[in-house]
């Protein structure tokens, strides 16, 4: 995929509207794609995060993947993304993640899922989807989750919970959020399996 790397980096450089959300999504996806060796050179997610929010989301995403790697990799593998089905899959799984109401742990799961979808797109040589998935992530955050984020203390609260300087009380709250994610992931993986079975029979 080396020849397409500059193209992917260019697609990740999204225009500046809703700066907090858009920059956060671009940084996190860029960070995860670099981590997996899909992107190199200048662009979002390169080097240490200067923004404490970006730093906190990267750390939370890494913690999430460490805790739930097997469960979540099952989900990513089951989705069998195609350009025609990607947006529907994205919305179905995102809706399932937040079915019981948002919390910060589920929000981290959402970011990790979006980045996994981008990685899967690159892996399957569908690089144009990377920019599209980021747009869907931004739109979902701004339309479905913005009110909850605002009423829960905004991104500053997330940074306090998941950032480097998180206090002991914040760490206990995080544990509660992760426990909730474990439950919801089981549902999302079950949904992934159902989606796959449905697609299999539809293609027959």
N, C-alpha and C positions, 0 to 999 in steps of 0.2 A: 504493500500500500504506500510505499515511500513516495511515489510520484504524485500521489493525491494529497500529501500532507499540507503543502501550502494552501491548497484549495479548501481543505477542512478548516485551517486556521482562519482563512478569510471569511468563511461562512459563519464562524463562531463570533466574528466581530460584529455584533448586532447594533443597530442604531440606538441612539440614546433617548429612549422615552422610558418613563418610570425608572429612573436611574438606579435606585436601590435594588429593586427586584431584578431588573434586566442584567445589571452588572453582577449580581450574586449568582444568577443562573449561569451566565457566561463563564464566570470564574470557576464555579464548581464543576461544570461539564468539562471545561478545558483541563482542569486539574485531574479529573478522573481519566480522561482520554490520554493525558500525558503519562499518568501512573501505569496505564496498560500498554504504553508504547505506541499509541496510534498517532500522536501529534508531537512535533518537536519545533524548536525555533520560537520566535516572538509570538505573543498572542495571549488571550485570556488563560489564566491558570498557570502561567509560567512563574517559576521561582517562589519564594516565600510570600504569603499573602500579607500585603501592607495593611489592608482594612481588617480591623478586629472581627467584624461580622463574617467576612470571607474566611478568615482563619478559623473561626468557631464552626462554621458549616463544614469546612474541610475535615476538621477534627471529629465532628459528630458523624460525618459520613464514613470516615475510616473506622470509628468505633462501631457503627452500625454493621459495616461489612464484616468486621471481626466477629461480632456476636451472631449474625444471621447469614453468614456466607452461604451455607449449604441450602437453606430454605430459599434464599433470594435468587441464587444462581439457578435453582430449579425453575423458578418463575420466569426468569429471563429466557431460559432455554425453551420453555414451553410455548412462548408467545408466537414463534414462527412469523416474525414481522415481514410484511411486504409493503411496498409504497402505498398500495391501495388500502391496506388494513391497519396501518400504523396508528392513525389518529383514533380510530375506533377502539383499538387495543389500549392505547394510552388512556383514553377517557374511562373505559370500563374498569381498568385496574385502579386508576386514581379515585374514581367514585367508590370502589370497594374499600380502599384504604381509609377513606374518611367517612364511611357509612355510619360509624358510631360516634361521629363528631371529631373535630380536629384536636390534636395536641402536638406539642413540639416534636415528640418522637415520631409521630406519623408524618409530620412535615419533613423530617429528615429522610424517612423512608421514601417519600415522594421524590425528593431530590436524587436519592440514590437510584430509584427506579428510572427517572428521566435520563440520568447519565448512563445507566445500563442499556437503555433503549438506543441511545446515541452510539455507544460502543458496539452494540449488536448491528446497528446500521452500517458502521464502518467495516465491521468484520464481514458482513454480507455484501460489501461493495455497493452500498446504497448511501454514499456520502451526502447527497443532497438532503437526506432526511435529518441530518444533524441540526442544521439551522431551523428546520421546521419543528422538530421536537422541542427545541429551546423556546420557540414562539408559543407552542402549546403550553409549555410549563409556565411562561410568564402570564399568558392569558388566564390559565387556571388559577394561578396565585392571585391575580388581580380581580377576577370575577367571583371565584368561589371561596377564597380564603382570606381576602384582604380585611374584611370586617372582623374576623376572628383574630387575626394577627394584631390588628389595631387594639381591640378590646383586651388582648392578653399582654399588653405592654410593648407591642411592636418588636422590631428586630433587636432593639436594645435589650429587651428581656431575654430573648434567645441568646444573645451574646453573653449576658450575665450567667445564664444556665450552662452553656456549653463551651464558653471561652476559657482561655488559660487560667484566668483568675477566679474560676467558679468556686464558691464557698461550699463547705460541707453540706449545708442545708440544700443548696442547689443540686449537689450530687445525689442527694436522697430523692429529690423530685425527679431527676433524670432517670433513676432506677425505676420509678413508677411509670414513667413514660415508656421506657424500654419494655417493661412487662406488658403494657397495653399493646405495643407494637407486635410482640410475639403472638398475641391472640389474633390480631387483625391480619398478620402475614399469612397465617394458616388459611384464612378465608380467601385472601388474594391468590394464593397458590392454587387453592381449590378452583377458584374462578379461572385462573390461567389454564388449568387442566380441562375445564368445561369448554372454554373458548377453543382450545386446540381440538377437542373431540368434535365440537360443532363444525369447525373448519374442515376437518377430515371428512366428515360425512357430506358436507356441502360440496366438496370437490369430487365426490364419487359419481 
